[in-house]
């Protein structure tokens, strides 16, 4: 049985250097996004088919002082992932390691993953018509596990982080560190909490976890993450109906071929006698 792994972002340690974003683009060979300067420090406003991770930056007043809040945003690799449940071709899979992987070959670009994701992470590329997202450097993680958790094979973003704000290891280890860090933060920030660590919600935690000084909504995260309501409609009605229609279409095509062979053969035979 594979060991579950996880990534932990200690928000209070993040300096927003964005080295993780650069490392991700470099390792994945992702092109640059056209992001016009609008006077704000945050260069990328959202994830895209060309940007798999970014640093959210929020400037606000706390106790009459300016405070910056940073958050590394990417795929959460949910325990129960809406994108996986919504994908009709099984292009998205929940691996034993906890990673939600993506198969470009199986993807048909339907966008159901985009619609059903709790966090709005996947995006369909307008050129390739394929859905894309972070796969937690699954190629590197495979070597990481095979080589006895060798740190040089950690995901590129975690390996690059100089502030040790991004940690990576077994999920058990990351949960332990998250809870220890939370005890320290609670002394200064009463609203401090962990995020995606607990598995008692509808998405059952995930492989991307956080330690937050403030409540999740401050960082643009849902306080109580839930699976998209559209999933129940998709799973219970649309998807089953689609399978029936696909099956009926296959039968219809096969039947038409048989009928065409029989009737067509007879007609051609008759034409020969004329």
N, C-alpha and C positions, 0 to 999 in steps of 0.2 A: 504494500500500500504506500502510495506517494505521501511525502510529508507536505502539509499545508504551509505555504509561505505567505508573507505579508510585507507591506511597506507602511512605514509610520512617518507622518510629517509632524514634527514638533514645531508648531506655528510660531511660538515665542522665540525660537532660535533663528527663524528665517530672516535673512537680510535682503531678500528680493533681488538678489544678484542676477537671477534668471539663467544661471549657468545650466540648470536642469533642462530648461527649454531648448537651449542651444545644443546640449549633449544629445537630447532626444532627436532633434532634427538631423544632427550629424550621423548618429547611428542608424536612423531609419532612412537616411538620404531623402529627407522631405524638402520640397522647394519652399521658398519664402512666401509668406502671405503679403498681399498688398495692403498695408495698414497706414493710411494717411495720418499725419501728426495732427492731433486735435487739442494739444495743450495739456494732456494728461500723461502721467508716468506709465500707466498700463498700456503696453504696445498692442497686445492682442485682446480684443473684447470678448472673444469666445473661442472655444475649440472649433476646429474645422477639419476638412479632409487633408489639410496640410499642416495642422498644428494639433498634436496629441496631448500636450501638457502646457500649462501656462501658469503664471503667478497672478492671482487676483490681488488688486491693490485697492484699499479703501481708506480714504482720509476722513477723519471725523473728530469731533470735540468730545473729550472725556475729562470731566472735572476741570473745565475751563482750560484744558491743554490739548494741543493738537496730537492726535495719535494715528499712526499708520498700522493697518492690519493687513497681513499678507497670508495668502493661502495657495498652496500648490494644487491646482485643479486638473483632474484627469479622469479616466475611467475608474470607477470605484470597485470593479470586479466583485459585484454583489454576490452574497451567498445564494440568494435566489434572484436571478437577473431577468428583468423584464425583456431585455433585448434577446436573450436566449429563448425565452418562452414565446416571444412574438415572431421569431424567425421561421418562415415556412420551409426553408431548405436546409436547416441545421448548419448554416454557415458559421453560426456562433455556438460555441460549446463551453460548458463549465468543466474545466479540467480538475483532476484530483488534487492538483497543487493549489487550487483556489483561483487560478487565472481564468478569465473569460477570453478564450482565444477566438480568432476570426479566420475563416478560410476564404480567400479572395476568389478561388475557383468555384466555390459553391454559391457565392453571393450573387443575387440577381438584381440588386439595387432597388428593391421594392420600398425601402424606407421604413418598414415596420419596426425595426430596431430603434430608429430615431424617434418614432412616435411613442413607443412603449418604454423607453428608458426613463427611469425615475429622475435622473439627473441631466437628461438632454445631452448625452455625450456623443453617440455615434453621428456621423454625417456622411451623406452620400456624395461622392465626388461628382461634380457636374460634367466632368470630361470622361472619366472612366465608367461612370454609372455604377460604381461599386461603393459599398459602405466601408468606412475606415474608422479606426480608433486605436488607442493604446492597448497593446497586448502584454504589457509589463515585461517587455524584452524577453519573451518566452524562450528564444534561442539562447540567450545568455543564462537565463535561470536554469535551463536544462543542464548546462555545463556547471553551473554553480552547485547544483545538487550532486551531479555525477562526480565532481571533484571535491567532495567533502566540505561544501559550503565555503569554497574559496572566494574571498571578497572581490577578487579581480573580475569575477564573472557576474557581479551584481548588476541589476538594471543600470543603464548608462546614467540616468538622472541621479540615482543614489550614489553611484561611484564618484560622480563629479562634485557633489555638494561639499563645499569646504567648511561650512558652518555646522556640519553634523545635524542639520535640521531634518534630513531625509535618512531614515534608518531602514535597513532591510535584513530580514532573517526569517526564521520559522515563525508561524503565526503565534505559537505559544510564547515565544521569546518576545515578540513585539507587543503582545497583550500585557505581559509582565512589565515591560518598560513603560508602556502607556499609563498603566495604573500607578506606577511609582512616580512618574513625572506629574501625574494629576494631583497626587498628594502634596507635592511641592507647590504647584500652581495655586491650589485652593487657598493657601495661606495669604496670597496676594490678590487673587481674583476669585471672589465667591461664586461666580457663575461658571467657573472653569469646568470643562467636561471632556470626555473622550467621545469620539464619533466613529461609527462603523465598527466599533470594537464589540459592542453588545450584539447578541444574536436573537434578541427577543422581540424583533419587529418583523414586518412582512418580507423585508429583503434579507433578513438574517445576517446582518453584518456584511463584511467584505474583506478583500485582500488589500484595500487601500484604506488606511486608518489615520486618525488625527488625534492630537491633544490640543484642545482649544481653550484659550483664556476666557472667551466669552461664548454666549450661546451660538449655535450653528447659523442662525439667520443673519447674524452680523457678517458672516463670511459668504453669504449667498447660498447657503445649504438649507434644505428643509429640516426643521427641528425634529420632525418625526417622518423619516422617509417611508414612503408607501409605494407599492406596485401601482402602476397606472390603471385606472378603472377600465380603460379600453381593453385591457388584457382579458377580462372576463367575457366581454362580447366577442373578442377575437377567438379565444380558445373554445368557447361553448357554442358559438353559432357560425361565425364566418369561416374559420379554419375547417371544421368538420364538413360544412357545406361545400367548401372549395375542394376538399378531397373527393366528395361524392361527385361533384361536377367533373373533376379531372378523370375519375374512374369512368364516368358515363361517357366522357369524350373519347377515352381510349376504346371503350366498347363500341361506340358509334363509328369511329374510324375503322376499327377492325371489321365491323359488320358491313360497312360501306365497301370495303375492299373485297370482301367475299361476294357481296351482291354484284359488284362491278365485274368481278372475274366470271361469275356465272352468266349474267345477262349480257355482258360485253362479249364473251366468247360465243354465245349463241347468235348474237347479231352479226358478228364477223363471219360466222359460218354461213348464215343466211345470205349475206352479201355475196359470198363466193358463188352461190347458185344462180344469182341474177345475171 
